[in-house]
Amino acid sequence: MRLLQLRFTNINSLAGTWEIDFTNADFRRSPLFAIIGPTGSGKSTILDAVSLALYATTPRMTDTHVKFEGPDACPVMTKGEGAASAAVRFEADGRAYLSRWSRRTKRTGRLSEDEVELVAFASPEDRTGRVIASQKRLWESEIQRITRMSFPIFTRSVLLAQGAFSNFLKAADDERANLLEKITGTDLYSAVSMKIFEKNRSARDSLDMAVARLEGMQILSDEDRRALEQTVTELSLKVPAMEKASKELDEALRWRRGLDRLTCDLADRVGVEAAAKAAEAAFEPELRKAERAEQAAKPVERHEELLKTEVLFTRNKSELAEAESQLEAVRTALPDLEATLKTAATAERGAAATRDGFMPEYRRMLEADEGIRRLSHQASTAQKTAEAAFEAEKTACADLETAAARQMKAADESARLQERMTTTSADAQLETPLALLKQSAAAIEALSTRLRQEEQNADTLVGRLELGRVKTASFEAEVKAAVEAHAACQTTLEQARKTLAAMQAKSSYEATLLRMKTLTEEMALARHVETLLQQKATIEASTARMAASADPIWWEASGAPEMQGLLHRLEERLDAIEKRHPGLCTVLSTPDNTHLKSLSEERNALDKWTSDLAEGERACRAAELKEREALENKSLSAERFRKAQALLEKLEGELRHTRENRDAASKALEAEKTHAQELRSQLPDSDAELDLPALCTALEARVANRRKLEAQASQAADALTRADRTLAVCQSDAARATQAKNTAEAACGAAKKACTDAVALRAEAFGERNPEAELTAHDRALNEARARLHVAQDALSKAQANEREGTARAETLRKTSADLDAQITEKRTALAKALEDADFETIDEARGAALPAETIRACRTQMQKLVEERVRLSGEVAQLDRQVKEESAKSLTTETAEALAPKAANAATKLLAGRDELSAAKKSMAEDDRRRLEADDARREIERLRELAGQWEQLNMLLGSHDGKKFRAAAQKITFRILLKLANEAMKTMSPRYQLRTGGPSGLSLDVIDHEMGSQVRTSQNLSGGESFMVSLALALGLSRMGGRNLRVDTLFLDEGFGTLDEDTLNKALYALETLQKSSGKLIGIISHVKSIRERIDAQIVVTKRPGSGRSTLSGPGVTKIDAE
């Protein structure tokens, strides 16, 4: 990571907005740059701004545990300001990023939360990017992902403060271990150590739980299993017989019930059929009434039509009276409209006559103006024509000169090419021999290539054949070795199996585990009894010493009564144990107690047996694996040997074929060379020293030159012909251009004179009158008169049309009235006939018998339904009677349904009980099978967990601990040695006098070897201030290099106390930093107020206090004060 630009606002004493461009040329020219200024001016504020922009905190805030709470929730904000921000542009992995942080005071007076943003750019040169994070949690994770640094790593890799390493240098071993863990991040090893400890304990617990689950599984004994299988067999035979009997009873019961149901249904259908016939007879009167209503429908319809016609006749008479009244009004208004039309027509004729009288004069004025415009245009056109004719004459003369020069040049070129054609006339005969020679050369080249290819193929096949023979021999040896190895693995496997079988024959694994559990309980009880016996002996001895004293007061004060009570309780506990385990206390109370020792030896023997058994099983599995691998290896070796032999035979055949092809190609090549020599001897003027390709090339060049020369001669002849033609055309064009120019000049003078004469005549005849304006006035008057005439004509036409329409409408109404009168007479006659046909005296009688059409249709529909229902029921009765006869013919039983039902239910109950019993027996067998499989799985799982627990136990013995110290201590020692190695490398560039090394039993003590004092070993406590700083600086530089192993850090700031160094040591320290910068290209900045640093380092950012304000300003390369936006 490398810093590019920094911008911040109102951070500590640096109020306002400041920007520092670290890409400035001064930073590139100078190995180091310094941030200088008096104490308290705000030099470290620049580092605070970088930290805030990247991590929203600073090293000083972290060390002092300042929280963002209370009224001073943002201690980095300049006093009296309402906002603070920091933004840094940096480069990482070839891409540029911009990270921003800010806080501000809200209107409520409280501070806002951290506002952050991270922008990514495609390249460091880009200025527009993409926002990838604006939420703080995502922003923090993205910063750590891109920089590969958390804030603690950042403070030990980029911002190196002197205080941390001074504390590290002077600390005791335990404190140094804690500081080393904090600085280098070795707390990970503590977590790993504790995780291993937890994993080991978890593995042991899992093994114990698996053993307990296996012991708790209940599996049927062999006797119970056989009895259960016998039960399943018997029930499997009984249940089918029970199913058959139950099925027969069910079928007989269903038949009896079905026959009874059919008999009942037949009786019901017969009753329903009789009811349907009665309903059909009851509906006959309604049907006759509907038929009478159908007869009355036609007279009623005729009467309705007569009434409608009479209503129309009355309405038509009313409309006829209204139409005659309107027609009379229109006829009265017609004379007035005709008079108005005559007046408008007279006015229109007067306006038209006035305009017609003006038109001859208007046309004369237009003709005069048009003649003037035409003559003016002719004069202008004649002038342009004269100018164009002059230019055309000049162009024609120039073209004539150019054509003459081109004609002479074309003639010279044609003569020169004709002369060269005569010289090279022999080359025109070379094309046919050249084609034959080229074919021969191509054939020779192809045959030569083929011959070389065949020879290369033969050489390649010979090499491959030799290699194949070597590989075949090697594969044959591998087959023999694989056979021998497989035989050896089989022998090893047999031995391992025999050994395992011998061990398993001594004792069963389950009995051994049970005995180990019993021994563990007995050993724990024996140790407990032994402890109680020891406590009893101790109390008895103390009581005896107290009883030896004759003073009763001392007896009471010494607590002897309490000890006697304790002794009594111990004896009670021992008596209880003796009752449960007779003889145990007696055996353990003897001086030569061997009981506990024998138990321990037996437990050790059992542990050894289980370990040996596990080792034997592992050896057996390993031998089986090796035997399978050897068998597979033998098969693979045999397959490779077979393939190698097949490949060898194939290569030998290919080699023979390739040699035959090579000989054939050689013969063909010699024949083609002979043919080419014959062709060459026939060529005239052929160079005998040239080879065939070169000769073909030379001949092709001669033929190509001849063709090119012929083409050039033809082109030159064509060019001469075109030049002659062009010269003649140009001569003719020049003559015509001169004549046209003279004609155009004369026409131009005449046109100008005619235009002047026409203007004078128009002024004399009409003056300045405007014909268009006068015509417009006459047209306006005529249009107004015509508009009034059109209005009068429209009014008269409309009235006349109304008269015609009224007359026609009245006539139509009269005709319609006559028609309606005739229709009334006809419909009265039709009504009388319809009444007579339907046998009704009057229309009222017909209306009384009429019914709505829906009612009539409903009656007929109802009657149809009744008939259909009767027919359907008759069919059902016939069908049921047939079914009763068919079922009766089956005669499955003579018993009634009431007698069969209990028998069928009893058979079904027995069948259900038999099935349940069989299902339960099968379920018990399946459950027992499942438990047996689970037991097998549990045993395999126990073996796996035992092996896993052993692995975790070994790892725990090496690295695990409940507090993580074991692994952490080892990692800290290694990390400390690496740190001192890198620090010594930095120290050599500053002062080869000192060398750092580890010391002390913990390996975390820091000793300094002083080579100028006879390599005397000095402790870190015995160093001067300057020496302490040099050692601290070396440690800081070493740690910076450690941080750079997994991430690239191209920026380094040192906030160190260089003031404790003398002139020579300071120069050496600066030289070490310059060497680091030159070798790594880092951007290295030093924060100091030392005068020597100001004199030594050219690139300086100066922090200057502003007197009396508590604020400071910045100046230096790349520094810019940004005005308030």
FENUR-V996731 format. One record per helix or strand. SS is the DSSP state (~ for helix, > for strand). FROM is the first residue (numbers start at 1). TO is the last residue. If there is no record, write none. Layout:
# FENUR-V996731
{{SS/FROM/TO} {SS/FROM/TO}}
This chain:
# FENUR-V996731
{{>/2/11} {>/14/21} {~/25/29} {>/32/36} {~/45/55} {~/59/63} {>/77/77} {>/83/92} {>/95/105} {>/111/111} {>/115/121} {>/130/133} {~/136/147} {~/151/157} {>/159/161} {~/162/170} {~/173/184} {~/187/216} {~/222/282} {~/284/423} {~/425/429} {~/431/506} {~/509/547} {~/552/557} {~/560/580} {~/584/589} {~/595/681} {~/692/766} {~/771/837} {~/843/849} {~/853/890} {~/897/959} {~/965/990} {>/994/999} {>/1005/1010} {~/1011/1013} {>/1016/1019} {~/1020/1022} {~/1025/1043} {>/1051/1055} {~/1058/1060} {~/1063/1080} {>/1083/1088} {~/1091/1096} {>/1099/1106} {>/1111/1116} {>/1119/1122}}
